[in-house]
């Protein structure tokens, strides 16, 4: 499940597996699916991350 948090004044969607945050919910979901499936992050996706835990 993608988590929503507020950072500053922006909404950030977090991948529950790796914890990276995205401005876009579908991107966060994409990351989560990938992380769960391959137990690793996809650089193609994580380069869109705007928040790092
Ligand atoms: Zn992820």
mmCIF file of the protein (N, C-alpha, C, O) and its ligand, coordinates in Angstrom:
data_MODEL
# 
_entry.id   MODEL 
# 
loop_
_entity.id 
_entity.type 
_entity.pdbx_number_of_molecules 
1 polymer     1 
2 non-polymer 1 
# 
_entity_poly.entity_id                      1 
_entity_poly.type                           'polypeptide(L)' 
_entity_poly.nstd_linkage                   no 
_entity_poly.nstd_monomer                   no 
_entity_poly.pdbx_seq_one_letter_code       
;(UNK)(UNK)(UNK)(UNK)(UNK)(UNK)(UNK)(UNK)(UNK)(UNK)(UNK)(UNK)(UNK)(UNK)(UNK)(UNK)
(UNK)(UNK)(UNK)(UNK)(UNK)(UNK)(UNK)(UNK)(UNK)(UNK)(UNK)(UNK)(UNK)(UNK)(UNK)(UNK)
(UNK)(UNK)(UNK)(UNK)(UNK)(UNK)(UNK)(UNK)(UNK)(UNK)(UNK)(UNK)(UNK)(UNK)(UNK)(UNK)
(UNK)(UNK)(UNK)(UNK)(UNK)
;
_entity_poly.pdbx_seq_one_letter_code_can   XXXXXXXXXXXXXXXXXXXXXXXXXXXXXXXXXXXXXXXXXXXXXXXXXXXXX 
_entity_poly.pdbx_strand_id                 A 
# 
loop_
_entity_poly_seq.entity_id 
_entity_poly_seq.num 
_entity_poly_seq.mon_id 
_entity_poly_seq.hetero 
1 1  UNK n 
1 2  UNK n 
1 3  UNK n 
1 4  UNK n 
1 5  UNK n 
1 6  UNK n 
1 7  UNK n 
1 8  UNK n 
1 9  UNK n 
1 10 UNK n 
1 11 UNK n 
1 12 UNK n 
1 13 UNK n 
1 14 UNK n 
1 15 UNK n 
1 16 UNK n 
1 17 UNK n 
1 18 UNK n 
1 19 UNK n 
1 20 UNK n 
1 21 UNK n 
1 22 UNK n 
1 23 UNK n 
1 24 UNK n 
1 25 UNK n 
1 26 UNK n 
1 27 UNK n 
1 28 UNK n 
1 29 UNK n 
1 30 UNK n 
1 31 UNK n 
1 32 UNK n 
1 33 UNK n 
1 34 UNK n 
1 35 UNK n 
1 36 UNK n 
1 37 UNK n 
1 38 UNK n 
1 39 UNK n 
1 40 UNK n 
1 41 UNK n 
1 42 UNK n 
1 43 UNK n 
1 44 UNK n 
1 45 UNK n 
1 46 UNK n 
1 47 UNK n 
1 48 UNK n 
1 49 UNK n 
1 50 UNK n 
1 51 UNK n 
1 52 UNK n 
1 53 UNK n 
# 
loop_
_struct_asym.id 
_struct_asym.entity_id 
A 1 
B 2 
# 
loop_
_chem_comp.id 
_chem_comp.type 
_chem_comp.mon_nstd_flag 
UNK 'L-peptide linking' . 
ZN  non-polymer         . 
# 
_pdbx_entity_nonpoly.entity_id   2 
_pdbx_entity_nonpoly.name        ? 
_pdbx_entity_nonpoly.comp_id     ZN 
# 
_pdbx_nonpoly_scheme.asym_id         B 
_pdbx_nonpoly_scheme.entity_id       2 
_pdbx_nonpoly_scheme.mon_id          ZN 
_pdbx_nonpoly_scheme.ndb_seq_num     1 
_pdbx_nonpoly_scheme.pdb_seq_num     101 
_pdbx_nonpoly_scheme.auth_seq_num    101 
_pdbx_nonpoly_scheme.pdb_mon_id      ZN 
_pdbx_nonpoly_scheme.auth_mon_id     ZN 
_pdbx_nonpoly_scheme.pdb_strand_id   A 
_pdbx_nonpoly_scheme.pdb_ins_code    . 
# 
loop_
_atom_site.group_PDB 
_atom_site.id 
_atom_site.type_symbol 
_atom_site.label_atom_id 
_atom_site.label_alt_id 
_atom_site.label_comp_id 
_atom_site.label_asym_id 
_atom_site.label_entity_id 
_atom_site.label_seq_id 
_atom_site.pdbx_PDB_ins_code 
_atom_site.Cartn_x 
_atom_site.Cartn_y 
_atom_site.Cartn_z 
_atom_site.occupancy 
_atom_site.B_iso_or_equiv 
_atom_site.pdbx_formal_charge 
_atom_site.auth_seq_id 
_atom_site.auth_comp_id 
_atom_site.auth_asym_id 
_atom_site.auth_atom_id 
_atom_site.pdbx_PDB_model_num 
ATOM   1   N  N  . UNK A 1 1  ? 0.828  -1.214  0.000   1.00 0.00 ? 1   UNK A N  1 
ATOM   2   C  CA . UNK A 1 1  ? 0.000  0.000   0.000   1.00 0.00 ? 1   UNK A CA 1 
ATOM   3   C  C  . UNK A 1 1  ? 0.858  1.259   0.000   1.00 0.00 ? 1   UNK A C  1 
ATOM   4   O  O  . UNK A 1 1  ? 1.738  1.431   0.844   1.00 0.00 ? 1   UNK A O  1 
ATOM   5   N  N  . UNK A 1 2  ? 0.593  2.109   -0.935  1.00 0.00 ? 2   UNK A N  1 
ATOM   6   C  CA . UNK A 1 2  ? 1.313  3.372   -1.018  1.00 0.00 ? 2   UNK A CA 1 
ATOM   7   C  C  . UNK A 1 2  ? 0.868  4.281   0.130   1.00 0.00 ? 2   UNK A C  1 
ATOM   8   O  O  . UNK A 1 2  ? -0.324 4.434   0.400   1.00 0.00 ? 2   UNK A O  1 
ATOM   9   N  N  . UNK A 1 3  ? 1.857  4.877   0.793   1.00 0.00 ? 3   UNK A N  1 
ATOM   10  C  CA . UNK A 1 3  ? 1.542  5.768   1.914   1.00 0.00 ? 3   UNK A CA 1 
ATOM   11  C  C  . UNK A 1 3  ? 1.634  7.217   1.481   1.00 0.00 ? 3   UNK A C  1 
ATOM   12  O  O  . UNK A 1 3  ? 2.474  7.580   0.658   1.00 0.00 ? 3   UNK A O  1 
ATOM   13  N  N  . UNK A 1 4  ? 0.770  8.035   2.038   1.00 0.00 ? 4   UNK A N  1 
ATOM   14  C  CA . UNK A 1 4  ? 0.816  9.458   1.726   1.00 0.00 ? 4   UNK A CA 1 
ATOM   15  C  C  . UNK A 1 4  ? 1.347  10.236  2.914   1.00 0.00 ? 4   UNK A C  1 
ATOM   16  O  O  . UNK A 1 4  ? 0.885  10.068  4.042   1.00 0.00 ? 4   UNK A O  1 
ATOM   17  N  N  . UNK A 1 5  ? 2.317  11.084  2.647   1.00 0.00 ? 5   UNK A N  1 
ATOM   18  C  CA . UNK A 1 5  ? 2.788  11.959  3.722   1.00 0.00 ? 5   UNK A CA 1 
ATOM   19  C  C  . UNK A 1 5  ? 2.878  13.377  3.157   1.00 0.00 ? 5   UNK A C  1 
ATOM   20  O  O  . UNK A 1 5  ? 2.870  13.583  1.943   1.00 0.00 ? 5   UNK A O  1 
ATOM   21  N  N  . UNK A 1 6  ? 2.961  14.326  4.051   1.00 0.00 ? 6   UNK A N  1 
ATOM   22  C  CA . UNK A 1 6  ? 3.126  15.718  3.622   1.00 0.00 ? 6   UNK A CA 1 
ATOM   23  C  C  . UNK A 1 6  ? 4.532  16.165  3.989   1.00 0.00 ? 6   UNK A C  1 
ATOM   24  O  O  . UNK A 1 6  ? 4.938  16.085  5.148   1.00 0.00 ? 6   UNK A O  1 
ATOM   25  N  N  . UNK A 1 7  ? 5.259  16.628  3.006   1.00 0.00 ? 7   UNK A N  1 
ATOM   26  C  CA . UNK A 1 7  ? 6.597  17.152  3.249   1.00 0.00 ? 7   UNK A CA 1 
ATOM   27  C  C  . UNK A 1 7  ? 6.590  18.610  2.831   1.00 0.00 ? 7   UNK A C  1 
ATOM   28  O  O  . UNK A 1 7  ? 6.395  18.934  1.660   1.00 0.00 ? 7   UNK A O  1 
ATOM   29  N  N  . UNK A 1 8  ? 6.803  19.474  3.792   1.00 0.00 ? 8   UNK A N  1 
ATOM   30  C  CA . UNK A 1 8  ? 6.663  20.892  3.511   1.00 0.00 ? 8   UNK A CA 1 
ATOM   31  C  C  . UNK A 1 8  ? 5.207  21.154  3.181   1.00 0.00 ? 8   UNK A C  1 
ATOM   32  O  O  . UNK A 1 8  ? 4.336  20.995  4.037   1.00 0.00 ? 8   UNK A O  1 
ATOM   33  N  N  . UNK A 1 9  ? 4.934  21.554  1.947   1.00 0.00 ? 9   UNK A N  1 
ATOM   34  C  CA . UNK A 1 9  ? 3.544  21.761  1.544   1.00 0.00 ? 9   UNK A CA 1 
ATOM   35  C  C  . UNK A 1 9  ? 3.131  20.792  0.459   1.00 0.00 ? 9   UNK A C  1 
ATOM   36  O  O  . UNK A 1 9  ? 2.049  20.894  -0.118  1.00 0.00 ? 9   UNK A O  1 
ATOM   37  N  N  . UNK A 1 10 ? 4.016  19.851  0.197   1.00 0.00 ? 10  UNK A N  1 
ATOM   38  C  CA . UNK A 1 10 ? 3.742  18.917  -0.893  1.00 0.00 ? 10  UNK A CA 1 
ATOM   39  C  C  . UNK A 1 10 ? 3.314  17.562  -0.378  1.00 0.00 ? 10  UNK A C  1 
ATOM   40  O  O  . UNK A 1 10 ? 3.749  17.117  0.684   1.00 0.00 ? 10  UNK A O  1 
ATOM   41  N  N  . UNK A 1 11 ? 2.466  16.920  -1.136  1.00 0.00 ? 11  UNK A N  1 
ATOM   42  C  CA . UNK A 1 11 ? 2.073  15.555  -0.845  1.00 0.00 ? 11  UNK A CA 1 
ATOM   43  C  C  . UNK A 1 11 ? 3.098  14.636  -1.489  1.00 0.00 ? 11  UNK A C  1 
ATOM   44  O  O  . UNK A 1 11 ? 3.458  14.799  -2.655  1.00 0.00 ? 11  UNK A O  1 
ATOM   45  N  N  . UNK A 1 12 ? 3.556  13.675  -0.715  1.00 0.00 ? 12  UNK A N  1 
ATOM   46  C  CA . UNK A 1 12 ? 4.523  12.723  -1.237  1.00 0.00 ? 12  UNK A CA 1 
ATOM   47  C  C  . UNK A 1 12 ? 3.963  11.321  -1.049  1.00 0.00 ? 12  UNK A C  1 
ATOM   48  O  O  . UNK A 1 12 ? 3.427  10.991  0.009   1.00 0.00 ? 12  UNK A O  1 
ATOM   49  N  N  . UNK A 1 13 ? 4.092  10.514  -2.069  1.00 0.00 ? 13  UNK A N  1 
ATOM   50  C  CA . UNK A 1 13 ? 3.603  9.135   -2.012  1.00 0.00 ? 13  UNK A CA 1 
ATOM   51  C  C  . UNK A 1 13 ? 4.781  8.204   -1.828  1.00 0.00 ? 13  UNK A C  1 
ATOM   52  O  O  . UNK A 1 13 ? 5.721  8.199   -2.623  1.00 0.00 ? 13  UNK A O  1 
ATOM   53  N  N  . UNK A 1 14 ? 4.717  7.410   -0.759  1.00 0.00 ? 14  UNK A N  1 
ATOM   54  C  CA . UNK A 1 14 ? 5.842  6.559   -0.416  1.00 0.00 ? 14  UNK A CA 1 
ATOM   55  C  C  . UNK A 1 14 ? 5.632  5.120   -0.840  1.00 0.00 ? 14  UNK A C  1 
ATOM   56  O  O  . UNK A 1 14 ? 4.558  4.546   -0.663  1.00 0.00 ? 14  UNK A O  1 
ATOM   57  N  N  . UNK A 1 15 ? 6.680  4.556   -1.403  1.00 0.00 ? 15  UNK A N  1 
ATOM   58  C  CA . UNK A 1 15 ? 6.716  3.118   -1.647  1.00 0.00 ? 15  UNK A CA 1 
ATOM   59  C  C  . UNK A 1 15 ? 6.938  2.461   -0.292  1.00 0.00 ? 15  UNK A C  1 
ATOM   60  O  O  . UNK A 1 15 ? 7.882  2.808   0.418   1.00 0.00 ? 15  UNK A O  1 
ATOM   61  N  N  . UNK A 1 16 ? 6.085  1.523   0.068   1.00 0.00 ? 16  UNK A N  1 
ATOM   62  C  CA . UNK A 1 16 ? 6.189  0.928   1.398   1.00 0.00 ? 16  UNK A CA 1 
ATOM   63  C  C  . UNK A 1 16 ? 7.370  -0.022  1.528   1.00 0.00 ? 16  UNK A C  1 
ATOM   64  O  O  . UNK A 1 16 ? 7.817  -0.314  2.637   1.00 0.00 ? 16  UNK A O  1 
ATOM   65  N  N  . UNK A 1 17 ? 7.863  -0.492  0.423   1.00 0.00 ? 17  UNK A N  1 
ATOM   66  C  CA . UNK A 1 17 ? 8.956  -1.454  0.466   1.00 0.00 ? 17  UNK A CA 1 
ATOM   67  C  C  . UNK A 1 17 ? 10.310 -0.763  0.635   1.00 0.00 ? 17  UNK A C  1 
ATOM   68  O  O  . UNK A 1 17 ? 11.061 -1.087  1.556   1.00 0.00 ? 17  UNK A O  1 
ATOM   69  N  N  . UNK A 1 18 ? 10.619 0.170   -0.234  1.00 0.00 ? 18  UNK A N  1 
ATOM   70  C  CA . UNK A 1 18 ? 11.936 0.810   -0.149  1.00 0.00 ? 18  UNK A CA 1 
ATOM   71  C  C  . UNK A 1 18 ? 11.895 2.162   0.557   1.00 0.00 ? 18  UNK A C  1 
ATOM   72  O  O  . UNK A 1 18 ? 12.935 2.673   0.974   1.00 0.00 ? 18  UNK A O  1 
ATOM   73  N  N  . UNK A 1 19 ? 10.698 2.748   0.695   1.00 0.00 ? 19  UNK A N  1 
ATOM   74  C  CA . UNK A 1 19 ? 10.568 3.993   1.444   1.00 0.00 ? 19  UNK A CA 1 
ATOM   75  C  C  . UNK A 1 19 ? 10.800 5.259   0.639   1.00 0.00 ? 19  UNK A C  1 
ATOM   76  O  O  . UNK A 1 19 ? 10.689 6.361   1.177   1.00 0.00 ? 19  UNK A O  1 
ATOM   77  N  N  . UNK A 1 20 ? 11.118 5.122   -0.629  1.00 0.00 ? 20  UNK A N  1 
ATOM   78  C  CA . UNK A 1 20 ? 11.308 6.303   -1.458  1.00 0.00 ? 20  UNK A CA 1 
ATOM   79  C  C  . UNK A 1 20 ? 9.968  6.978   -1.732  1.00 0.00 ? 20  UNK A C  1 
ATOM   80  O  O  . UNK A 1 20 ? 8.928  6.324   -1.797  1.00 0.00 ? 20  UNK A O  1 
ATOM   81  N  N  . UNK A 1 21 ? 10.014 8.302   -1.890  1.00 0.00 ? 21  UNK A N  1 
ATOM   82  C  CA . UNK A 1 21 ? 8.787  9.055   -2.096  1.00 0.00 ? 21  UNK A CA 1 
ATOM   83  C  C  . UNK A 1 21 ? 8.700  9.670   -3.484  1.00 0.00 ? 21  UNK A C  1 
ATOM   84  O  O  . UNK A 1 21 ? 9.701  10.078  -4.072  1.00 0.00 ? 21  UNK A O  1 
ATOM   85  N  N  . UNK A 1 22 ? 7.471  9.722   -3.988  1.00 0.00 ? 22  UNK A N  1 
ATOM   86  C  CA . UNK A 1 22 ? 7.229  10.265  -5.325  1.00 0.00 ? 22  UNK A CA 1 
ATOM   87  C  C  . UNK A 1 22 ? 6.112  11.301  -5.279  1.00 0.00 ? 22  UNK A C  1 
ATOM   88  O  O  . UNK A 1 22 ? 5.228  11.243  -4.424  1.00 0.00 ? 22  UNK A O  1 
ATOM   89  N  N  . UNK A 1 23 ? 6.166  12.239  -6.200  1.00 0.00 ? 23  UNK A N  1 
ATOM   90  C  CA . UNK A 1 23 ? 5.127  13.258  -6.274  1.00 0.00 ? 23  UNK A CA 1 
ATOM   91  C  C  . UNK A 1 23 ? 3.863  12.698  -6.909  1.00 0.00 ? 23  UNK A C  1 
ATOM   92  O  O  . UNK A 1 23 ? 2.787  13.291  -6.828  1.00 0.00 ? 23  UNK A O  1 
ATOM   93  N  N  . UNK A 1 24 ? 4.018  11.560  -7.530  1.00 0.00 ? 24  UNK A N  1 
ATOM   94  C  CA . UNK A 1 24 ? 2.971  10.978  -8.338  1.00 0.00 ? 24  UNK A CA 1 
ATOM   95  C  C  . UNK A 1 24 ? 2.590  9.607   -7.772  1.00 0.00 ? 24  UNK A C  1 
ATOM   96  O  O  . UNK A 1 24 ? 3.453  8.747   -7.596  1.00 0.00 ? 24  UNK A O  1 
ATOM   97  N  N  . UNK A 1 25 ? 1.319  9.407   -7.493  1.00 0.00 ? 25  UNK A N  1 
ATOM   98  C  CA . UNK A 1 25 ? 0.887  8.178   -6.841  1.00 0.00 ? 25  UNK A CA 1 
ATOM   99  C  C  . UNK A 1 25 ? 1.134  6.934   -7.693  1.00 0.00 ? 25  UNK A C  1 
ATOM   100 O  O  . UNK A 1 25 ? 1.528  5.888   -7.178  1.00 0.00 ? 25  UNK A O  1 
ATOM   101 N  N  . UNK A 1 26 ? 0.902  7.055   -8.978  1.00 0.00 ? 26  UNK A N  1 
ATOM   102 C  CA . UNK A 1 26 ? 1.078  5.877   -9.836  1.00 0.00 ? 26  UNK A CA 1 
ATOM   103 C  C  . UNK A 1 26 ? 2.544  5.479   -9.920  1.00 0.00 ? 26  UNK A C  1 
ATOM   104 O  O  . UNK A 1 26 ? 2.870  4.303   -10.084 1.00 0.00 ? 26  UNK A O  1 
ATOM   105 N  N  . UNK A 1 27 ? 3.424  6.469   -9.808  1.00 0.00 ? 27  UNK A N  1 
ATOM   106 C  CA . UNK A 1 27 ? 4.854  6.183   -9.802  1.00 0.00 ? 27  UNK A CA 1 
ATOM   107 C  C  . UNK A 1 27 ? 5.227  5.403   -8.534  1.00 0.00 ? 27  UNK A C  1 
ATOM   108 O  O  . UNK A 1 27 ? 6.011  4.456   -8.587  1.00 0.00 ? 27  UNK A O  1 
ATOM   109 N  N  . UNK A 1 28 ? 4.668  5.805   -7.421  1.00 0.00 ? 28  UNK A N  1 
ATOM   110 C  CA . UNK A 1 28 ? 4.934  5.119   -6.160  1.00 0.00 ? 28  UNK A CA 1 
ATOM   111 C  C  . UNK A 1 28 ? 4.431  3.676   -6.220  1.00 0.00 ? 28  UNK A C  1 
ATOM   112 O  O  . UNK A 1 28 ? 5.081  2.762   -5.712  1.00 0.00 ? 28  UNK A O  1 
ATOM   113 N  N  . UNK A 1 29 ? 3.283  3.485   -6.838  1.00 0.00 ? 29  UNK A N  1 
ATOM   114 C  CA . UNK A 1 29 ? 2.733  2.139   -6.982  1.00 0.00 ? 29  UNK A CA 1 
ATOM   115 C  C  . UNK A 1 29 ? 3.625  1.283   -7.855  1.00 0.00 ? 29  UNK A C  1 
ATOM   116 O  O  . UNK A 1 29 ? 3.872  0.111   -7.568  1.00 0.00 ? 29  UNK A O  1 
ATOM   117 N  N  . UNK A 1 30 ? 4.096  1.882   -8.911  1.00 0.00 ? 30  UNK A N  1 
ATOM   118 C  CA . UNK A 1 30 ? 4.986  1.207   -9.841  1.00 0.00 ? 30  UNK A CA 1 
ATOM   119 C  C  . UNK A 1 30 ? 6.234  0.731   -9.097  1.00 0.00 ? 30  UNK A C  1 
ATOM   120 O  O  . UNK A 1 30 ? 6.685  -0.403  -9.260  1.00 0.00 ? 30  UNK A O  1 
ATOM   121 N  N  . UNK A 1 31 ? 6.773  1.625   -8.283  1.00 0.00 ? 31  UNK A N  1 
ATOM   122 C  CA . UNK A 1 31 ? 7.966  1.311   -7.503  1.00 0.00 ? 31  UNK A CA 1 
ATOM   123 C  C  . UNK A 1 31 ? 7.682  0.158   -6.560  1.00 0.00 ? 31  UNK A C  1 
ATOM   124 O  O  . UNK A 1 31 ? 8.476  -0.775  -6.441  1.00 0.00 ? 31  UNK A O  1 
ATOM   125 N  N  . UNK A 1 32 ? 6.546  0.233   -5.895  1.00 0.00 ? 32  UNK A N  1 
ATOM   126 C  CA . UNK A 1 32 ? 6.187  -0.792  -4.934  1.00 0.00 ? 32  UNK A CA 1 
ATOM   127 C  C  . UNK A 1 32 ? 6.047  -2.164  -5.595  1.00 0.00 ? 32  UNK A C  1 
ATOM   128 O  O  . UNK A 1 32 ? 6.528  -3.169  -5.072  1.00 0.00 ? 32  UNK A O  1 
ATOM   129 N  N  . UNK A 1 33 ? 5.393  -2.188  -6.732  1.00 0.00 ? 33  UNK A N  1 
ATOM   130 C  CA . UNK A 1 33 ? 5.240  -3.449  -7.465  1.00 0.00 ? 33  UNK A CA 1 
ATOM   131 C  C  . UNK A 1 33 ? 6.590  -4.026  -7.831  1.00 0.00 ? 33  UNK A C  1 
ATOM   132 O  O  . UNK A 1 33 ? 6.842  -5.221  -7.675  1.00 0.00 ? 33  UNK A O  1 
ATOM   133 N  N  . UNK A 1 34 ? 7.449  -3.156  -8.320  1.00 0.00 ? 34  UNK A N  1 
ATOM   134 C  CA . UNK A 1 34 ? 8.770  -3.595  -8.734  1.00 0.00 ? 34  UNK A CA 1 
ATOM   135 C  C  . UNK A 1 34 ? 9.562  -4.099  -7.534  1.00 0.00 ? 34  UNK A C  1 
ATOM   136 O  O  . UNK A 1 34 ? 10.180 -5.162  -7.598  1.00 0.00 ? 34  UNK A O  1 
ATOM   137 N  N  . UNK A 1 35 ? 9.546  -3.346  -6.449  1.00 0.00 ? 35  UNK A N  1 
ATOM   138 C  CA . UNK A 1 35 ? 10.296 -3.707  -5.240  1.00 0.00 ? 35  UNK A CA 1 
ATOM   139 C  C  . UNK A 1 35 ? 9.852  -5.059  -4.697  1.00 0.00 ? 35  UNK A C  1 
ATOM   140 O  O  . UNK A 1 35 ? 10.678 -5.877  -4.293  1.00 0.00 ? 35  UNK A O  1 
ATOM   141 N  N  . UNK A 1 36 ? 8.541  -5.286  -4.690  1.00 0.00 ? 36  UNK A N  1 
ATOM   142 C  CA . UNK A 1 36 ? 8.013  -6.535  -4.158  1.00 0.00 ? 36  UNK A CA 1 
ATOM   143 C  C  . UNK A 1 36 ? 8.392  -7.708  -5.042  1.00 0.00 ? 36  UNK A C  1 
ATOM   144 O  O  . UNK A 1 36 ? 8.759  -8.781  -4.562  1.00 0.00 ? 36  UNK A O  1 
ATOM   145 N  N  . UNK A 1 37 ? 8.295  -7.484  -6.323  1.00 0.00 ? 37  UNK A N  1 
ATOM   146 C  CA . UNK A 1 37 ? 8.533  -8.552  -7.276  1.00 0.00 ? 37  UNK A CA 1 
ATOM   147 C  C  . UNK A 1 37 ? 10.003 -8.947  -7.333  1.00 0.00 ? 37  UNK A C  1 
ATOM   148 O  O  . UNK A 1 37 ? 10.331 -10.133 -7.310  1.00 0.00 ? 37  UNK A O  1 
ATOM   149 N  N  . UNK A 1 38 ? 10.888 -7.953  -7.409  1.00 0.00 ? 38  UNK A N  1 
ATOM   150 C  CA . UNK A 1 38 ? 12.299 -8.240  -7.624  1.00 0.00 ? 38  UNK A CA 1 
ATOM   151 C  C  . UNK A 1 38 ? 13.157 -8.030  -6.386  1.00 0.00 ? 38  UNK A C  1 
ATOM   152 O  O  . UNK A 1 38 ? 14.359 -8.298  -6.411  1.00 0.00 ? 38  UNK A O  1 
ATOM   153 N  N  . UNK A 1 39 ? 12.554 -7.553  -5.304  1.00 0.00 ? 39  UNK A N  1 
ATOM   154 C  CA . UNK A 1 39 ? 13.273 -7.273  -4.066  1.00 0.00 ? 39  UNK A CA 1 
ATOM   155 C  C  . UNK A 1 39 ? 14.461 -6.346  -4.315  1.00 0.00 ? 39  UNK A C  1 
ATOM   156 O  O  . UNK A 1 39 ? 15.507 -6.462  -3.676  1.00 0.00 ? 39  UNK A O  1 
ATOM   157 N  N  . UNK A 1 40 ? 14.277 -5.450  -5.233  1.00 0.00 ? 40  UNK A N  1 
ATOM   158 C  CA . UNK A 1 40 ? 15.276 -4.446  -5.558  1.00 0.00 ? 40  UNK A CA 1 
ATOM   159 C  C  . UNK A 1 40 ? 14.564 -3.285  -6.214  1.00 0.00 ? 40  UNK A C  1 
ATOM   160 O  O  . UNK A 1 40 ? 13.426 -3.408  -6.669  1.00 0.00 ? 40  UNK A O  1 
ATOM   161 N  N  . UNK A 1 41 ? 15.258 -2.143  -6.256  1.00 0.00 ? 41  UNK A N  1 
ATOM   162 C  CA . UNK A 1 41 ? 14.637 -0.987  -6.879  1.00 0.00 ? 41  UNK A CA 1 
ATOM   163 C  C  . UNK A 1 41 ? 15.038 -0.889  -8.342  1.00 0.00 ? 41  UNK A C  1 
ATOM   164 O  O  . UNK A 1 41 ? 16.115 -1.331  -8.742  1.00 0.00 ? 41  UNK A O  1 
ATOM   165 N  N  . UNK A 1 42 ? 14.161 -0.310  -9.119  1.00 0.00 ? 42  UNK A N  1 
ATOM   166 C  CA . UNK A 1 42 ? 14.474 -0.068  -10.515 1.00 0.00 ? 42  UNK A CA 1 
ATOM   167 C  C  . UNK A 1 42 ? 14.985 1.357   -10.661 1.00 0.00 ? 42  UNK A C  1 
ATOM   168 O  O  . UNK A 1 42 ? 14.317 2.306   -10.252 1.00 0.00 ? 42  UNK A O  1 
ATOM   169 N  N  . UNK A 1 43 ? 16.167 1.504   -11.241 1.00 0.00 ? 43  UNK A N  1 
ATOM   170 C  CA . UNK A 1 43 ? 16.726 2.846   -11.436 1.00 0.00 ? 43  UNK A CA 1 
ATOM   171 C  C  . UNK A 1 43 ? 15.837 3.686   -12.338 1.00 0.00 ? 43  UNK A C  1 
ATOM   172 O  O  . UNK A 1 43 ? 15.764 4.907   -12.203 1.00 0.00 ? 43  UNK A O  1 
ATOM   173 N  N  . UNK A 1 44 ? 15.171 3.017   -13.250 1.00 0.00 ? 44  UNK A N  1 
ATOM   174 C  CA . UNK A 1 44 ? 14.239 3.706   -14.150 1.00 0.00 ? 44  UNK A CA 1 
ATOM   175 C  C  . UNK A 1 44 ? 13.138 4.409   -13.363 1.00 0.00 ? 44  UNK A C  1 
ATOM   176 O  O  . UNK A 1 44 ? 12.634 5.455   -13.773 1.00 0.00 ? 44  UNK A O  1 
ATOM   177 N  N  . UNK A 1 45 ? 12.776 3.821   -12.232 1.00 0.00 ? 45  UNK A N  1 
ATOM   178 C  CA . UNK A 1 45 ? 11.707 4.395   -11.419 1.00 0.00 ? 45  UNK A CA 1 
ATOM   179 C  C  . UNK A 1 45 ? 12.271 5.314   -10.344 1.00 0.00 ? 45  UNK A C  1 
ATOM   180 O  O  . UNK A 1 45 ? 11.759 6.413   -10.132 1.00 0.00 ? 45  UNK A O  1 
ATOM   181 N  N  . UNK A 1 46 ? 13.324 4.867   -9.666  1.00 0.00 ? 46  UNK A N  1 
ATOM   182 C  CA . UNK A 1 46 ? 13.825 5.629   -8.520  1.00 0.00 ? 46  UNK A CA 1 
ATOM   183 C  C  . UNK A 1 46 ? 14.417 6.982   -8.919  1.00 0.00 ? 46  UNK A C  1 
ATOM   184 O  O  . UNK A 1 46 ? 14.576 7.859   -8.070  1.00 0.00 ? 46  UNK A O  1 
ATOM   185 N  N  . UNK A 1 47 ? 14.738 7.155   -10.169 1.00 0.00 ? 47  UNK A N  1 
ATOM   186 C  CA . UNK A 1 47 ? 15.259 8.472   -10.555 1.00 0.00 ? 47  UNK A CA 1 
ATOM   187 C  C  . UNK A 1 47 ? 14.179 9.559   -10.502 1.00 0.00 ? 47  UNK A C  1 
ATOM   188 O  O  . UNK A 1 47 ? 14.470 10.753  -10.575 1.00 0.00 ? 47  UNK A O  1 
ATOM   189 N  N  . UNK A 1 48 ? 12.928 9.113   -10.375 1.00 0.00 ? 48  UNK A N  1 
ATOM   190 C  CA . UNK A 1 48 ? 11.853 10.089  -10.215 1.00 0.00 ? 48  UNK A CA 1 
ATOM   191 C  C  . UNK A 1 48 ? 11.537 10.375  -8.752  1.00 0.00 ? 48  UNK A C  1 
ATOM   192 O  O  . UNK A 1 48 ? 10.659 11.181  -8.443  1.00 0.00 ? 48  UNK A O  1 
ATOM   193 N  N  . UNK A 1 49 ? 12.250 9.716   -7.864  1.00 0.00 ? 49  UNK A N  1 
ATOM   194 C  CA . UNK A 1 49 ? 11.989 9.908   -6.442  1.00 0.00 ? 49  UNK A CA 1 
ATOM   195 C  C  . UNK A 1 49 ? 12.311 11.339  -6.022  1.00 0.00 ? 49  UNK A C  1 
ATOM   196 O  O  . UNK A 1 49 ? 13.299 11.922  -6.467  1.00 0.00 ? 49  UNK A O  1 
ATOM   197 N  N  . UNK A 1 50 ? 11.465 11.894  -5.164  1.00 0.00 ? 50  UNK A N  1 
ATOM   198 C  CA . UNK A 1 50 ? 11.702 13.250  -4.687  1.00 0.00 ? 50  UNK A CA 1 
ATOM   199 C  C  . UNK A 1 50 ? 11.947 13.265  -3.184  1.00 0.00 ? 50  UNK A C  1 
ATOM   200 O  O  . UNK A 1 50 ? 12.243 14.307  -2.599  1.00 0.00 ? 50  UNK A O  1 
ATOM   201 N  N  . UNK A 1 51 ? 11.821 12.095  -2.570  1.00 0.00 ? 51  UNK A N  1 
ATOM   202 C  CA . UNK A 1 51 ? 11.983 12.027  -1.118  1.00 0.00 ? 51  UNK A CA 1 
ATOM   203 C  C  . UNK A 1 51 ? 12.759 10.769  -0.747  1.00 0.00 ? 51  UNK A C  1 
ATOM   204 O  O  . UNK A 1 51 ? 12.443 9.674   -1.214  1.00 0.00 ? 51  UNK A O  1 
ATOM   205 N  N  . UNK A 1 52 ? 13.770 10.931  0.092   1.00 0.00 ? 52  UNK A N  1 
ATOM   206 C  CA . UNK A 1 52 ? 14.600 9.803   0.510   1.00 0.00 ? 52  UNK A CA 1 
ATOM   207 C  C  . UNK A 1 52 ? 14.523 9.681   2.031   1.00 0.00 ? 52  UNK A C  1 
ATOM   208 O  O  . UNK A 1 52 ? 14.738 10.661  2.744   1.00 0.00 ? 52  UNK A O  1 
ATOM   209 N  N  . UNK A 1 53 ? 14.224 8.506   2.519   1.00 0.00 ? 53  UNK A N  1 
ATOM   210 C  CA . UNK A 1 53 ? 14.068 8.337   3.974   1.00 0.00 ? 53  UNK A CA 1 
ATOM   211 C  C  . UNK A 1 53 ? 15.395 8.495   4.724   1.00 0.00 ? 53  UNK A C  1 
ATOM   212 O  O  . UNK A 1 53 ? 15.429 8.382   5.949   1.00 0.00 ? 53  UNK A O  1 
HETATM 213 ZN ZN . ZN  B 2 .  ? 10.180 0.982   -3.955  1.00 0.00 ? 101 ZN  A ZN 1 
# 
